Amino acid sequence: MAFMEVNFYSNSLMRTATVNVIIPTDKRTGLGQLAAPAEFPVLYLLHGILGNYTDWVNGTTVQAIADTYNLCVVMPSGDNKFYVDSSQSGDKYGTFISEELPDFIERTFPVSRKREDTFLAGLSMGGFGSAVNGLKHPEKFSCLGLFSAALIKNQILNSRNEDVKDLLTKKNYEVMFDLEDAKDYEGSVNDYDLLAEKAAENAQELPKIWMACGTEDSLHDADEAFAKKLKKLGYDVTWSDWKGKHDWIFWQECIEKFIPWLPLEKGAAGRSSGNVGI
């Protein structure tokens, strides 16, 4: 399993961006024969707030699972910006995730350019980013994974600045989501409810969506309500909940369930220190 840190200049972020990439181009069988396909399906996997491009590899066994399923996994940083564009801050994380990063990966690695082989998923803030960018670009991503997604529309609409000692203040929401007032989020270009409705009306093909949230997570009810809404709009949605909190124990279970759910062929694990093959 090849694992690498990749640094490249991002025009949308106007700086060098760093991503981790897992790609089993070196995969060999127990007999030493090369077992890698010519092109790999690719999953863009987004972290949550306070995290970065190292989170998924440090927090889960995604590398081993990707090896078994011959899957390329690309893990960028979202820098607490919810993976959206904002003219107020000058950040264009939505453009980066949905356009620039896939273009760079497709030009640099042996991955498929087909929609049916291109997936987007994430946890918490990354689940929000996956919902918004995936629903804005149903022509690019065939499957979405929303794990404990930060579907915090009500919190945005009711946010305030007074006595709030955290990142998620009214002012920060206004800057991140490019709003004059946080109450303008409803009906805005990043309103996931509106995006789901528009895609259902206009898209030739809708992405299939896998969603999960722990029953002990404060985000559970909002996630479950969104899953029900998506189903009513005609989306193919797999919704799961089980006992769990907003933590890596739950997200490990998510990645164990989500990758096998994707339209991939399961193979054997390649030879490695975790699979000596003796």
N, C-alpha and C positions, 0 to 999 in steps of 0.2 A: 504494500500500500504506500503510494507516494503521498507525502504530506509536506506542504511548503508554505512559507510566508511570501507573499507577492506584493511588491511595491510598484505602483505605476502612477503616472500623472493623470489626475482627474480634471477635466475641463469644467465639469459641472460644480465641483467642490473647490476648484482653483488651488489645488495643492496636491501633494503626493498622498495617495490613499493606500492603505494596507489592508489586505484580505488574506485569510487562510484558505487554502485549497486542498481538498482531499481528492485524489484521482488515482485509481488502481491501474495505471498504465504499466506498472511493474509486476502485476499479479501473475504468479506462476503456480502450477499444480504441484502435488507431492512428487511428481516425476521430474519437476524442473521445467516443464513445458510452459511457454508463455500462454496465459489464459485471458488476456485482456482483449476486449472487443475493439473494433476500429474506431467507433464513436461511442461516447458515453452519454446517457441521459444526465441532466444536471439539475440539482436542487440548490436554490439560493436560500440560505438559512440565516434568519435574522435574530439577533440577541435582544434582550430586554433593557430597560432603563438602568443606568449605572454600569452597564457592561461594555464589552467590546468584542473584537473579532476572535478573541481567544476563548470566549465563554463556552461555546458548544463542545469544543474538544476537551476542555478542562472539566466540564460538568457532566458529560455523558460519554457513552461508548459509540458515538455516531461513526467514528472512523472504522471500527470493526464491522458495524452493520453495513456501511457503504461498500466495504470491500466485498462482502458476501453478495450484494445486489449489483455489483459493477456500476456504482453510482458515483458521479462527480458531485462533491458538495463544496459550495463556495460560501464563505462566511465573512461578510464585511462588517464594518463598524457604522453604527447609526448616531453615536455621540449625543444621546438624549434628545434627538431632534424629531423623533416619531416618523422618520423616513418620508418626509414631505418637503415640498419646495416652499420657500418664503422669501419674498422680495424685501421684507423688513430686515431679516438677518443676512440675506445674501446666500443662504444655504439652499442647495438644490438636491436634497437627498432623495426625493422622489424620482427626479430625472436620473440620478446616479443609479438607483436600484433597478428601475424598470427599463432604462435605455442604455446608459453608458457602460455599466458593469457587464450586462449580458453581451454587449457588442465586443468588449475587450476580451472576455472569457472565450467567446466563440472564435475570435481571431487568434487566440494564443494557445488554446488547448484542443485536443481532439474530442470535442463534444458535439452532440447533435444540435442542429439549428431548428429542428421541428418543434412546433407547439406541443405536440403530444409527448415530447420528451423533456419539457421544460417546466419546472415546478418552483413554487415560492411558499415558504413557511417561516414561522417565527413564534417566539414566546413573548407574552405580555406586550410590551411596546412593539416588539417584532411581530406579534400577532396583529396588532393594529396596522402596522406597515404592510403586512401581507394582505390584509383585507382591502385596504385603500388602494394599493398599487395593483393588486390582482384584479380588483373590480374595475379599475380605470383601464386596464389593459388585458381584457379577456382573450384578445387575439394572440397574446404572447405566452400566457401561463395556463396550462391545461388543468393543473391541480393546485389547490391552496391548502395549507395547514395552519390552523389557528389554535395555538396552545395557550390556555389561560389568557386569551387576548384582552388587551387593555381597551375594551369598548367602553370608553369613559365619557360618552356624550353628555350625560347628565352632570358629571363633575365639571366638565368644561363650561356648560351653560350656567352653572351655579357657582362658579369659582369666584374667589375674591383675593385681595392682596393683604388685607389686615390680619395681623397675627398668624400669618402662614409662613412657617420656616422650612420651606421645602422647594424643590424645583418647580412643582406644579402649581404655580400661582396664576392668577388671572392675567397678569402682564405677560408671563412667559407663554401662556396659551395663545395670547393675541399675537405675539411675535412669531412663535412656531408655526401657527396656522394662518398667518398673514391676514389678521382680522383687525378691524377698527375697534370692535368690542367682542368679548368672548361669546356673547349671546348671538353673534352673527355666525357662529359655527354651524348652527342648524341651516341646512340648505346650501352650505358652502361646497367648494370643490373637494373637500376632504371629509364630508359627511358620509360615512359608510352606509347609512340607511339609504340616502339618496343615490349613491353610486350603485348599490345593489338593484334599486328600482330601475335606473337608467340602463344598466347592462341587461337586465331581464327584458326590457322593451326593445333594445337596439342591437344587441350582440348576436352574431350568427351562431356562435357557440359559447356556452357558459362554462366557466371552470367548475370542476367537481371540488367539493370542499369537505375537508375532515376537520372537525372541531372537538375539543375536549377541554374541560375545566374541572378542577377538584371541587367536591361538595363543601369543603371547608374554606374555599377561596371566596373573598368578597366580590370577585368578578363573576361568580358562577351564574347568578340570575340574569345579568346582562348578556352573557354569552349564550345562555340557553334561549333567551328571548330572540336573539339575533338568528340563531339556528332555526327556530320556528318560523321566523319571518322569511328567511331564505327559502325554506321548503315551500311556503305558500306562494312565493314568487316563481317557483318552478325549478329551483336549483337542486342538483343531486347532492344532498348533504348527509354526511355520516356524523352524528352527534353522539358523544360519549361523556359520561361523567362517572366518577368513582371517588371513594374517600381519598382526599389529598389536599395539600396546601399549595401555596404559591412558592414552590421550591424545586430544586433539581431532582429530588426523588420523584416528583410527579412528572417532570419533563423528560426524565430518562424513560419512564413508561410510555410517554407520548411518542418519543422517537422510535421506540421499539415497536409500537403499533402502527405509526404513520408510514414509515418507509415500506414495510410489507404491503400496506394498503395501496401504494402507488402502482401504476401499471408497469411493473418491472419483472424480469425473470430472475428468480433466485438461483444462485449458483453455489459453488463450494467456496469456503474461505481460502484465500491464497496463503502460501507458505509465509510464515513470519515467526517472530519470537513467541507469539500467542498461538501459533499453529505449526509446530515443527514438522508434523507429518511423519513421525516415526512409528 
